[in-house]
Amino acid sequence: MPREETSKIFETHRRQWEMIQTQLTQHQSQPQPGPSRGGLIWQDFPWPMFKSPKGPDELTASAIRSYMQSPFHPQDKSQRDRIKELIRKWHPDRFNNLLPLINVNDLEMINEGAGSVVRALNDLLRTSE
């Protein structure tokens, strides 16, 4: 994949995380009474792959590895630090904070996908330098 196209994907993913974090901050500062669900859907999440997966079954360890090992990542962090940063974002302890923001129709699929991502990232961390 060409450098320019890869850089655009990384930038899109960065902006998606910013949008999710903004929604989480707003939700936490203005909690709604009762069991409300947000509007985040599968496509709103920056799945760490070059080709956007349509569901959890398309989240493969090899595709995540290829994404994480791309030489076109911004050079402000080491590969290990990038992996650790994403593990923190996708880890259930933190990811569970996002559950109220997720549309109930996509909740199970997104939870399954997040679990697949964190497992792949943990495996990659164990095998990286």
N, C-alpha and C positions, 0 to 999 in steps of 0.2 A: 504494500500500500504506500502511495507517495507521501512524503513528509508533510506536505501542506494539508492533505486530507486527514492524516493522522492527527496533526495539530488541531484541526477543527473539531475532531471528535473529543480530544482531551479538553478543549475549551468548553464545548457543549456540556460535558460531564461536570466540569467545575461549576458552571452556571446552574446546572440542575441541583447540585448539592447546596449551593447558596440559596436557591429558591426553597428547597426543603427546609433548610435551617431557618430561614426567615419565617416560614409558616409555623415551624415548631416554636420559635420564640414568641410569635403572636399568640399562638394557642396557650402557651404557658403563662403569658402575661394577662390574658383575658379568657380564663377557663369558662366553658359553657356548662350550664347545669344539665345533668342527665347524660345518658349514654349516646352522645352524638358521634357521627363518623364524618371524616373529612372527604375531600374530593380527589386525593392522590390516587392515581391508577398506575398499572404496570408500566406504561410508557413514560411516566414522570420520573422514574428512577434511572440513575446513571449506571446501568449494569456494566461491569468492567470487561467489555468485549468491544471489538471493532464493529461487528454486525449486531444490531439490536436484536436481542432474542424476543421471540413471540410468547415464550412461556418458560417455566423452570426447566423443562426437559432439554432446552437448547443452551442452557448454561453449562458449558463443559469446562473441565479443568484445563484442557489444552488451549481452548480459546481464551480463558482468563490468563493463563501463563503467557500466551503470545502478547496479549494486551499489556501485561505488567512488565514484560521484558523488552518492550519496544525501545529502540535506541532514540526515539523521537520524543520521549517524555521530557518535560522541562528539566533542566539539569540542576535545579535548586535543592534536590534531595537524592539520596542514594536509593537504589532499588529496594533495599531492605526497609528503609524509612517509608517509602511509598506503600509498600505492602503493609507495614504496621499501621500506617494512617488509615488505609482502607479497612483493615481488620477492625479498628476502633469504630469506624462508621457502620459496618455491617454486623458487628457482634450483637447477639441478642440482648445483652445488658443495655446497650445504647439504642439499638434498633427498636426495641419495645417501646421507647418513648414516642416513636413515630406512629404507632398503631392507631391512636385516635384521629390521625390525619388521613388515614387510608380509607378509600371507598370500600364498604363492606363486601361488594361483589368481587373485589380483587385481593382482599385481605389474605385468604389462604394461599393463593398463588404467589403473592409477594413474600409472605413469610417463608414459603418453601424455597423461593429463589434466593432470599437473603441467607438462608441456611446453607444452600449450595455454594454461594459465593464465599462465605466465611470459611467453610471447610476447604475449598480450593486454595484460598489465600493462606490458610494455616499450613497446608501441605507445601505450598510454594515457599513459605518462610523457612520451614524446616530444611528444605533442600537448597536454599540460596546460600551464597557465600557467608 
